[in-house]
Amino acid sequence: MRRNLFEADHESFREAVRAFFDREVVPHLADWEAAGIVARELFTTAGKAGFLGMAIPEELGGGGVDDFRFNMVIGEEATRAGAAAAGLGITLHNDVALPYFLRYCSEEQQRRWLPGIASGELITAIAMTEPGIGSDLASMSTTAIRDGEHYLVNGAKTFITNGINADLVITAVKTDPAQRHAGMSLLVIERGMPGFERGRNLDKLGQHAQDTAELSFTDVRVPVANLLGEEGQGFRQLVANLPQERVSIALSAVASAAVALEHTLTYVKERRAFGQPIGSFQNSRFVLAEIATEVDIAQTYVDRCVAELNAGELSAEDAAKAKWWCTELQGRVVDRCLQLHGGYGYMNEYPIAKAYADARITRIYGGTTEIMKEVVGRSLGL
């Protein structure tokens, strides 16, 4: 089905992004996957190309265009290139972390941080999850106790995307440990602050080129000037930004499903069994017909979500619907496509094998499928 979301500027941008991934990312993928981390130069190179901080004002080094369709193009093209894991750091930087800096920074904070975010010299991350609490953010134990013009931060975070590379970590803390949601605040903790340590780069099932880290804070003195917004507003700030994060995950999930379908169509047309292409068997045709239909339907819904996000009208429940449905679809599609590859699908040299491993986490991060259904269910008055 023809998409009508994009305009000429977006398609020109797509051509540039596609060339960037083919030139600057794909040749290094094997090395980055083996290392478990992309080179920091990926961010500065992306910054020079204009692919970071598109929504940052021009006078602060950004593109000056607040249009999530450009972000969408980057997410789709990273997946098309087979570099979704390597590109995840960029999409987290643009889609997840940047809105906090744009919406909640003071003018002084924006001048201090936004130029580096746009250039890629300051890599960002967001630290919410803690060992043992999963989705229950209100139970976090990381504290930030006021001490004059500083906060004294103690605690730990885990599963932090960009955790090794990050220079600026938006950290959810309890400034009032006696409170649950009302006690949460957001602090920007910077590389090099004494007491801020990075643990191991976690060994994951998939997405091997993406650094995912444990972080620890021991009496880290963070200036009050690094508080985002006001004390006690952290949970509201997180909730306000989650719809964009979830749509970002959903669009990448649909792109992954579409790429898996493309690879599989090529494979079943070439691979022969019993004297004919395996794609000519009725089962193959039916499976691929179902996949093609579901991918088109999901793409239409995600495109509508992006249009509503741009208009400032996307609801939390509609973003949750997109996130859980599209990531579950991704898992189903990649699994069924791998099955059509037979034994070759289990070999890492085939893109479908990596897609299978990379897909599993998307039903967990950004809010599990179960939490997404809870969001939707509550919106129904249940």
Disulfide bonds with the S-S distance in Angstrom:
none
